[in-house]
Amino acid sequence: MTDPRVLKLADLLVNYSCAVKPGDNLLLEAIDVPTEFAIAVVNAVHKAGGRPYVLLKSNRVTRALLNAATPEQWDLVADIERAQMERMQCYIGARGSLNVSELSDVPADNQRIYESTVWKRVHHEVRVKKTRWVVMRWPTSAMAQLAEMSTEAFEDFYFNVCTLDYEKMSRAMQPLKQLMEQTDEVRLKGPNDTDLTFSIKGIPAIPCDGKLNIPDGEVFTAPVRESINGVIRFNCPTLYRGVTHNDVRLVFRDGRIVEASSSNTAKLLEVLDTDEGARYVGEFAIGVNPYCTKPMKDILFDEKIAGSIHLTPGACYDEASNGNKSDIHWDLVMRQTEDAGGGEMYFDGRLVRKNGRFVIPELEALNPESLK
C-alpha cells in the first residue's frame, strides 16, 4: 500500500502547484526517486484529466555522461529535451540523491557545457518561462545524514515541511510583498563583518507559496544590478557542482563581487569566473518556512529557512528581473536567527526583522508560530 503521505504530496504537486487541468501535458522528470512516487504522480495527473509523461534519470548515469561530455552531444540532448518540454503545460522535477557529491569530480568545463546547453535551452528558456512548474527533493538516507537525523525522523520532518498549509502562507506573504515593492534601500547586518546595502527599487517582489518549489516559503526580488556595496558572510554550508563550501565571504563594489573566499576558494572562484554575470547578483530573497530551522546542504530546504535571507550570484528571474544574465544561479544563505548569531534587516532605515523575527505588526503573521 502506498504511504498516505506520498499520495498527499503527489496530490499537492499536481493539483495545487501545477494546477493540472483536463488536457494538460505534464512531464515528471524523476531523478533517483522511488517508482512508488512516480506512479502516485502519474495516477494523480490521470485523475485530474491530464496526460502524464515520465523521464527517469540517475545521477550516476549523468556523471558518466558529463565526464564524456562534448558540446555536440549535449546540444543533441538539449534539442530532444527542448522539443519535449515545448509540448508540456506542466512540469514536476523530483530530484533525489543517494550521494550529494556524485558530481564533485566532474571537470568544471564539462559542467559548463551542460549548463550552457540543456540547462539554458531546456529549463531556463522553456520550462521556467512557459510551463507551470514545480521542483522538489525526494527524501533519502543521504539527506538525512546531511541533516544529522535518523532516516525515519528526517522523513517525518520532510513531509511536515512539504505539505504545510501553503494557502495560509500565501495570505501572510502579501504584506511583505507590498512592503518590498515600496522599498528602495535594504540593509543587512550580521555577525563578523556583515554589513551590506543595496536597492530593490522598481523590481517586483514574488511570493513563493508552493507553486514553484516544494518545500516553499520565500519572497524574492532582485537587487538593482550595480547597487550592492559592502560585505556579507554566509553562515550556512552550500553545495554547488557537487562541492561543499563553508564560510562563503563576498565583498561587493557597485554590484560586482570583487573579493571572494570560502573553505574551497579555488572552486568558488571557478564558479564566479563562469561568465561576467556570475559576479553580479540576480536574486535577493527572504525565507519564512517555519519547519525549516537549520541548514542541511540542500538549497530547496535551506533557502526557505525561517529567519534567513539568500543572495544569488548569477542569473535573475524574468518575474523579478534586474537584467543580469549568466549560466549560473547559486543561492547562498545567511541565517539571522539568534542561535546563528543574530542580525538585522532594514528597509529604508526601518528595522523590519531582528534576530530572524519580524518586528513590525503587518509582518508578524510570517513568524514561525503563526504559520504552523
Buried (B, 14 or more C-beta within 10 A) or exposed (E): EEBEBBBBBBBBBBBBBBEBEEEBBBBBBBBBBBEEBBBBBBBBBEEBEBBBBBBEBBBEEBBEBBEEBEEEEBBEBBBEBBEBBEEBBBBBBBBBBEBBEBBBEBEBEBBBBBBBBBBBBBBBBBBBEEBBBBBBBBBBEBBBBBBEBEEEEBBEBBBBBBBBEBEBBBEBBBBBBEBBBEBBBBBBBBBEEBBBBBBBBEBBBBBBBBBBBBBBBBBBBBBBBBBBBBBBBBBBBBBBBBBBBEBBBBBBEEBBBEEBBBEBEEBBBBBBEBBEBBBBBBBBBBBBBBBBBBBBBBBBBBBBBBBBBBBBBBBBBEBBBBEBBBBBBBBBBBBBBEEBBBBBBBBBEEBBBBBBBBBEEEBBBBBBEBBE
